[in-house]
Amino acid sequence: MNAIELPWLSAIIFLPLVATLAIPLIPDKDGKTLRWYGLGVAFADFALMIFAIWQSYDFQSSALQLTESYAWIPQIGFNWAVGVDGLSMPLILLTGLINTLAIFAAWKVDNKPRLFYALMLVMYSAQLGVFLAQDLLMFFLMWEIELVPVYLLISIWGGKNRRYAATKFIIYTAAASIFILVAGFAMAFSGDNVTFNMTALGMKEYPQALELALYAGFLIAYGVKLPIFPFHTWLPDAHGEASAPGSMILAGVLLKMGGYALIRFNVEMLADAHVVFAPVLAVLGVVNIVYGACCAFAQTNLKRRLAYSSIAHMGFVLIGIASYTEIGISGAVLQMVSHGLIAASLFFLSGVTYERTHTLMMDKMGGMAKVMPKTFALFTIGSMASLALPGMSGFVGELMVFLGIGTSDVYSSNFKVVVIFLSAVGVILTPIYLLSMLRQVFYGEQSQELHLDAVVSDVKPRELFITACLLLPIIGIGFYPKMVTQAYDVKTVEVAAHARQVLPVVARQQPTSLYSQIFTAPTLASSEVVNIAE
């Protein structure tokens, strides 16, 4: 059978899920066999997706590839439909890498190891399903399945306030999911035909009022996951209480689900409404950047500081999505990939530090560079990447977003200047809170309570390997961004073109006066821009 005819994507989704069925049958007393089993399954799935893409994916095509569609519940039009394109392909590879390394990072889990590895593999499967689903009901099902393992991983293996953090996470995300379901059914039943196929939904024409309502509903739902201010408050609590593997997946994969869904649904399917909401996304992106940076600086808990840093970095994704330019949207995707790698490395290293000190409070640390020089060096590299040092992936992603919004002919000059200036303020604040974090943790006088010289050991080979697997691609992307951007450039060009083609039409309609001075759109007849209020 030809490689392209094999059900690669279904196999990729089902492999971790089916593998969980064997976990109760594996003879194991101390968790050693289970951890090797979990790691083997995760790595096998990661290797399978690399092989499938290498064999069957055409990087020069923007169309859905490796598509599969099977009738699941035909009475309601529910199909198992999967496919991969430039938007989803880099994110499923990121999912495979982060989940594999997170399971490797959970090497010392001895509390309910069977349940732990089963939840990790189920979550892995559901995350892949979200990125690969091409049926709206299937997308929603995978989105919901993913919530349960995260809730249990925080509430069972988290810190002292784990139940509060887990409950807050499930309330926020489950409530947000209602908007996906309601908006999805509204899209499916709109018009003459009922369908849940995402490609068909994107081709439908929706009444203006309905499309605006759909966009707002999806923005709330995916804004919680991204997260967007003011729907962000669950994230610092979840990160503060989650174990290191849980935080790696939260920051490395779960937040990216929100950014991916915003592009897939709000930009691709609801392009007319995107014209109205794009300035809102840009403003929310600026708020995320500045607010997240300011809040990060105020945190004394190491993981909460990194959590607010994630909120700030996701603001660049919003600005890139709102830019209406190819380079801006490409920068948004690259920022998601880059932040996934950077955040996973920093949260893992914070877990390494916690294992040695049994505290996350930076004011109780100090002087650790003397006894943990390798950890200090790795933490410094990760922090430099997070503050967008040239030569690191974070610099390239943020630079592309700045270029995207700066060269956009959709916004007025004044609006672009304000967005760029305030975003730059956030960029300036980033090294302040990251460098002060390094100073508090690794410099200064050693805490007498920790007895560092007696009990603290430096990073071990397993921990060094995990960190290297994350830092090497960060540096590689920084020096050669094309190694990632070439995987999705064709698709982001198509998304930008699709979004821009509706601008002249919407510009002629009666706009909201709120945007009369900030939003402009090209006319059909020329490249000149006209005020949207005219």
C-alpha positions, 0 to 999 in steps of 0.5 A: 500500500502506498504510504499516502493511503495509510490512515496516518493521522488516525493512527497518530491520534489513537496510538497514545489512547489505545496504549493506555488500555494496557497500563492496568495490565503491566506488572509494576510495583515502583513505577519503573516499568510504567515510566519506560512504557509511557516514554516509549509510547510517546516517543513512538507516536512522535516518531510516527508523526515525523515519518508520516509528514516526511513521507506524505506531506507536501510543503508547497501546498496550502491544502489539507493533506493526509485527509481521512473522513469516516461516518461516525454518527451519521444520524447527526452528521458527526464524522471522524474527519482529520487533516493537516496543513501548514497551520496544524503541522508545526503544532502537532510536531510541537505537541509530540516533542513537548509531551514526550519530554514532559513524560521523561521529566516525570521520571520520579512520579511514584504517587499513582503512577498508573493513573498518571501515565494514563492521563498523560497519554490520554491528554496527548491523544486529545491535543493531537485531535484538536489540531487535526480535527476537521469536523467541528463536533470532533474538534469540540469533543477533543477539546473537552477530553483534554480538560479532564486529564489536566484537571486531574494532573493538577488536583492530584500531583499539584502543590498545596493549593492544587484543588483550588487551582484545578477547580478554577481551571476547569470552571474557566475552561468548561464555561468557555467551551459552552461558547464553542458548542453554541457558536458551532451549532449556530454555524452548522444550522445556518443556511440551507444545509446542515454540516459540521465539516469545517471546510464547508462551514468556512464557505458558508455566508452568514448574516452580519449580526450572526457572524459578529456574534459567532466571532465574539463567542469564539473569541471568548472561548479561545481567549480563555485558553490563550489566555487573553486579559481578562480571562487569564486569571486561571493560568498563574494559579494553575502554573503555580500549583502544577507539577513541572511536567504539567506546567510544560504541557500547559505552557508548551501546548495548551495555550497554543490551542487557543491561538491555533483556533483563533486563526482557524475559526475566527480568521479563516471562517469568519473573515468579515467579522474579523475586519471589525474585531481585528483592532480589538485583537491588536488592543488586547494584544498590547494589554496582554504584553504590558499587563503580563510584564508588569504583573510578572515583575510583581511576583515572588513565586518563580512559576507565577512569574513565568506564567505571567510572562507567558500571558505577555508573550501570547499578546504578540500572537494576537497582534500578529493575527490582527495585522492582516499581513503575511509576515505578521500571521507567520510571526504569530505562528512562529511565536507560538512554536517558539514560546512553546519551546521556551516556556517548556524549558523554563518551567522544567528548569523551575521544577529542577530547582524546586526538587532541590530547594522544595520552594518556589519563593524567590526571596527564599532562594539565593546564591544557587549559581555556586552549587548549581552552575549548569542549571544556572547556565541553562536557566540563563539561556532560556531566559535570554530566549524569552527576552528575545535576545537576537540569535534566539527564536523569541527574537525572530517571532517578535520581530516578524510580528512588529514588521507585520503590524508596522507594514500593514496598510489596514491601520492608520499610522497613529494606531500602528505607532501606539500599538508598536510603542506600547508593545515595545514598552512590554519588550523593555520590561521583559528583561527587567523581570527575567534578569531580576529573577535570575539575580534573586535565584542564583546570586546574592547570599545563600539562604541558611534555611536551604543548606545548599552546600549539603543537599543540592546537586546540579542538573543530572544527565536526564535533566540536561538531555531534556533541556537540550532538546528544547534549547537546541531548536530555540537556538536553531530557529533563531539563526535559521528561522526558515527551518520552521517558517517554510513548513507553513509559509504557503498556508499563512500567505493564503490565510492573509490573502483570504482575510484581506479580500473581504476588506474592500467590501466591508469598508463600504458598509456602515462601520462602527464609529469606534474605528473611524480613526484607526482602521482603514482598508484598501479599495477594490479599484486601487491600492489607496486606503480609504477610511472605513467610516466613509 
